[in-house]
Amino acid sequence: MASLIGLLGCCLTSCTPPSNVENALDDQILHFGLGAEPQYLDPHLASSVSAHNILSALLEGLVSEEPKTLKPIPGVAESWKISEDKLTYTFYLRDSAKWSNGDAVTANDFVYSYRRILNPNLAAQYASMLHVLKNAKDYHEGGIPWDQAKVGVKAINERTLELVLENPTPYFLELLNHYTWFPVHPPTIIKFRAFERIGSAWTKPGNFVGNGPFILSDHRINSVIEVKANSLYWDSDSVKLSGIRFYPIEAVDTEERAFRTGFLHVTQTVSSDRIDYLKKQHPEWIHFEPYLGTYFYRFNLNSPPFDDLRIRKALNLSIDRKLLVEKGLKGGQLPASTFTPPETGGFTGKPAFRFDPKEAKELVADYLNDKGIAKLPPIELAYNTSEGHKKVAEALQAMWKKTLGVEIQLLNMEWKVFLSTISNRDFTLARAGWIGDYVDANTFLHMWRTNDGHNNTGWSNKEYDQALKLAEQATDKKERFRHFQKCEDLLAKEMPILPLYFYVHVCLRHPSVKGWYPTLLDHHPYKYVYLEKEDAP
Amino acid sequence: MKKFIFSRILQAIPTLLVIATLTFFMTRFAPGGPFDSEKAIPEEIKVKLESHFGLNLPLFEQYLLYMKNLLKGDLGPSFKYVGWNVSEIIALAFPVSLTLGVCSLIIALVIGLPAGIIAALHKNTIWDYLPMSLAMIGLCLPTFVLGPILILVFSSYLKILPPLGWYSWPDLILPSLTLGLFYAAYIARLTRAGMLETLKQDYIKTARAKGASPSRVIFKHALRGGLLPVVTFLGPAFAGLVSGSFIIESIFFIPGLGKFFITAAFNRDYTMVLGTVLFYATLIIFLNLLVDLLQAILDPKARQES
């Protein structure tokens, strides 16, 4: 009987088709867990990580990324020149850069693209990324027509593009790797009347004309987005993958199952409950990679008791961030003692947010004394529904209860309800997170400017605004960092926020995936990626 | 009969209008909108963005516009899957759900009906207890437990079936089985109850007394009455099956209608919510009508009433 079952097992196994991962060693197709289905595949309208993952295969900007450090290396531009005052960048485009329909990629295509994203009628969510260009803001938000606005982008000739900046921006070249700076193919945009219209069909397979290492070959919503190697790409010889299949699997458990059964090479994330198990059983699969993001809470400064600095400070001082990260989250996150993650574009703020329950108690006692009340009123903490956010909120609830004796009421909300609660400032204390768009402290610190759309705390400080402005204008690195430090100091002094930890990107990756390196932005230029038997060096 | 069908179709129109109206306003009263995201958009851009989709018009005007387009059969563009129309998405997703639903239903009937009939004929014996206990387990075991168990056995250990996806026909087996077994359990219990009820009737005794063979008694006389509760259940069950199951679609990563239906609400994808709700409503109305017709064929009493 046993042998019969064994025989049956053998028969069944022998007729089993090989898994995606096994096949991939021959066909060089990467199977990629995308997480969410992107809302747009138009680089000028896109606003998500999943869109980046696809667009970086389909399009290429003036520069591209070195796979280990993400340092800018030649892309469509084979070289560039930066003026003395660091305000003028001249890019020399390579002759071999082609669109996937065979047209040459020209300087005018970039002018057209930048004009399109900045066009106020397109209502591009991320157009402000281009405000570093001279006069771009005037055209985009000031209602000045293109011809009069003199935006700092000019095609000197077919192959030479000049970009003039508002301020010396040391991270400008890195910025060019954000999808908002990717070019679009003007004849395609014109054909689909997509210049200032959202929702045209130009991004569908068959219509999409790109200039990246891959071309869009299939898109089935909630099922698969497939790209194939582009033979017209200027560097197609170094592209080793023959294609990538992106699967928008939103359910974390399903994604893990897909990985374990050889359906996926890479997952987007890992369920926090599974980290311990996977760390022990499959250390070869699980990867912890630093990620440019901060998890924090916002205080509403217009809502008592947070109108009083002492309470904001007391709440900050009574959190043991190290304990939270090590015993609560266990995902390798770093406790946050500043708002900007360390080593962001070379800048590391001085640790300022610390743990001191004694001082916290004194501050609260002082406050209660002043107000003539016996204890703090209950405080509502809002977060969007998620197991992870709940875990953090409960840990803090316990810490605050223990140290300060304050009652925290947890208020979980559905995502869109939560977003509108935050933007209407209809909260007391709320969870938040911020992922950097580029590797520079500016991407973190700019949100605390007075009236910035992301501020939402009611906090405003002229010194802060001034310091950030000076940082933007500074040409000297040391001077810039001094201004950034000033900003960090002001945040730590007035505490409109409560930074908790810096993100870590946790994912599963099959050992056969080579040429894939941990990077701060979780970018992995696909042209360097290849698949090889796991035991090969 | 024709009159009956015609009047039912006429009744459906106001029902759908009411559903469309209620859904339209209910989605709009929910806080947040389709273009809210963690990275805030400047107000002036949001206004422009909304005007692209006609969301800047007064609410009632939007409603009239939607209804006007609806009468022309236009469900509008999706806000979440920009560049796709709602009807286009339904046209892509419904066949998937339909295939899965029909396969599950076949599995459910093929397993459930015989099990129920056997149990009823051998009341209070092992042939009753065994299938009914299994059915009880089937009912209690949620699909989100059964699905992963089946994947574990057939994909992880035996490696004979794909764990997820919707790319080739073997992908159909595990999800249909997961969904089908649940409904099979239900159908088995309903069939048993219906059969037991019918077997007690006088006309069965008469048939037996007249010397009809046991198989004739069962298939010709008892089954017609015994299946009535099953048929009543099948209408809404079939509508539920073919309109997609969010859980099964998540577990097996299937691009069916269920996921669009559920996530549309989370995304505040107004047109998508309306489109899927109306589609689902139409489906239920149509299937209920079908059930009534079937019942009329099976049950002479119901025929007279209608």
Chai-1 contact restraints between the chains, C-beta under 6 A:
chainA,res_idxA,chainB,res_idxB,connection_type,confidence,min_distance_angstrom,max_distance_angstrom,comment,restraint_id
A,L12,B,L158,contact,1.0,0.0,6.0,A-B,restraint_1
A,L12,B,I160,contact,1.0,0.0,6.0,A-B,restraint_2
A,T13,B,K159,contact,1.0,0.0,6.0,A-B,restraint_3
A,T16,B,K159,contact,1.0,0.0,6.0,A-B,restraint_4
A,T16,B,I160,contact,1.0,0.0,6.0,A-B,restraint_5
A,Q39,B,K80,contact,1.0,0.0,6.0,A-B,restraint_6
A,Q39,B,V82,contact,1.0,0.0,6.0,A-B,restraint_7
A,Y40,B,V82,contact,1.0,0.0,6.0,A-B,restraint_8
A,A123,B,I45,contact,1.0,0.0,6.0,A-B,restraint_9
A,A123,B,K48,contact,1.0,0.0,6.0,A-B,restraint_10
A,A123,B,L49,contact,1.0,0.0,6.0,A-B,restraint_11
A,Q125,B,I41,contact,1.0,0.0,6.0,A-B,restraint_12
A,I198,B,H52,contact,1.0,0.0,6.0,A-B,restraint_13
A,G199,B,P77,contact,1.0,0.0,6.0,A-B,restraint_14
A,G199,B,V82,contact,1.0,0.0,6.0,A-B,restraint_15
A,G199,B,G83,contact,1.0,0.0,6.0,A-B,restraint_16
A,A201,B,G83,contact,1.0,0.0,6.0,A-B,restraint_17
A,T203,B,G83,contact,1.0,0.0,6.0,A-B,restraint_18
A,I221,B,Y81,contact,1.0,0.0,6.0,A-B,restraint_19
A,N222,B,P255,contact,1.0,0.0,6.0,A-B,restraint_20
A,N222,B,K259,contact,1.0,0.0,6.0,A-B,restraint_21
A,S223,B,P255,contact,1.0,0.0,6.0,A-B,restraint_22
A,I249,B,F253,contact,1.0,0.0,6.0,A-B,restraint_23
A,A251,B,S250,contact,1.0,0.0,6.0,A-B,restraint_24
A,T254,B,I251,contact,1.0,0.0,6.0,A-B,restraint_25
A,T254,B,F253,contact,1.0,0.0,6.0,A-B,restraint_26
A,R257,B,P163,contact,1.0,0.0,6.0,A-B,restraint_27
A,A258,B,L164,contact,1.0,0.0,6.0,A-B,restraint_28
A,T261,B,S155,contact,1.0,0.0,6.0,A-B,restraint_29
A,T261,B,S156,contact,1.0,0.0,6.0,A-B,restraint_30
A,T261,B,P163,contact,1.0,0.0,6.0,A-B,restraint_31
A,K416,B,G32,contact,1.0,0.0,6.0,A-B,restraint_32
A,K416,B,D36,contact,1.0,0.0,6.0,A-B,restraint_33
A,K416,B,R268,contact,1.0,0.0,6.0,A-B,restraint_34
A,V417,B,P31,contact,1.0,0.0,6.0,A-B,restraint_35
A,V417,B,G32,contact,1.0,0.0,6.0,A-B,restraint_36
A,L419,B,G32,contact,1.0,0.0,6.0,A-B,restraint_37
A,L419,B,D36,contact,1.0,0.0,6.0,A-B,restraint_38
A,S420,B,P31,contact,1.0,0.0,6.0,A-B,restraint_39
A,S420,B,G32,contact,1.0,0.0,6.0,A-B,restraint_40
A,G453,B,A40,contact,1.0,0.0,6.0,A-B,restraint_41
A,G453,B,P42,contact,1.0,0.0,6.0,A-B,restraint_42
A,H454,B,A40,contact,1.0,0.0,6.0,A-B,restraint_43
